[in-house]
Each structure stands twice: as structure tokens, then as C-alpha cells.
């Protein structure tokens, strides 16, 4: 249970960080280099969701 919660927390942080990096580049005029950590963060988000049982991942993360 603790491991699953940790994965969801990590996935949420990675998703927020990745989306923020793209938003900062587009809306705040940040350097295109902001896209690199953004892409890494979103890839980490996708990877972390694969660590959870597939029957539960989508519904539980959406909740």
C-alpha cells in the first residue's frame, strides 16, 4: 500500500512539473531548454504509472 501511494505521489509531482515546464516555456517566455526537464518529467510520470497494477492505475490516479 505504501509503495502504491508513493508511486501515485511521485507521478502527480512529475506530471505537474512536466506540465509547468511546458507552460513556462509557452506563457512565460522561458528558454526552450525548459522543455528538456519537462519531457523527462512527463516520461517519468508515464513510467511511474506503469509500476501500478494496470487494472487500478487509470481509475485510482484520476480519483
N, C-alpha and C positions, 0 to 999 in steps of 0.2 A: 504493500500500500504506500509506504513512504517513498519507494522508488518511483512509483507511478505519479505521485503528486509532484515529486521533484522534476520529472520529465515534463509534466504539464507547465510547471512554473518556468522552467528553462525555455520551453517552446514559446510561451507567451512573451517572455523577455526578448527572445531572439526575433520574434515576429514584430514586436513594437520597435525594436532597434533598427531592423531592416527597413521597415516602412518609414520610419523617421528619417533615415539616411536618404532615401529617395525623395521624400517630401522636402527635406532641407536643400537638396540639390535643385529641385524644381522651383520651389516657392521662395526660398531664402537666398538663392543665387550662390550657393556654396560651390566649391570646386567639384569638377566631375570625379575627382578622386574619392569623394564621399560615396560613390556608387560601389566601390570595391568592398568596403566593410559591409555595406548594405546587402550586396549579393551574398557575401559569406554568411551574414547573419540569417538571411532568408533560407539559404541552403542548410544551415544548422537547424533552423525551425523545421524544415521538411524532414531532416534526418531524425530529429528527436521524436517526431510523431510516428516514425516507423518503429520506435523502441517500445511502443504500447500495443497491446493486443488489437488487431485490426478491427475486430467487431465493436470495440469500445472507443477507439480513437476519435473518430469524427464526431460522434454524439457527445461524448464527455468533454472534448475540447470546446465544442460550440456552447455547451452549457456554461 
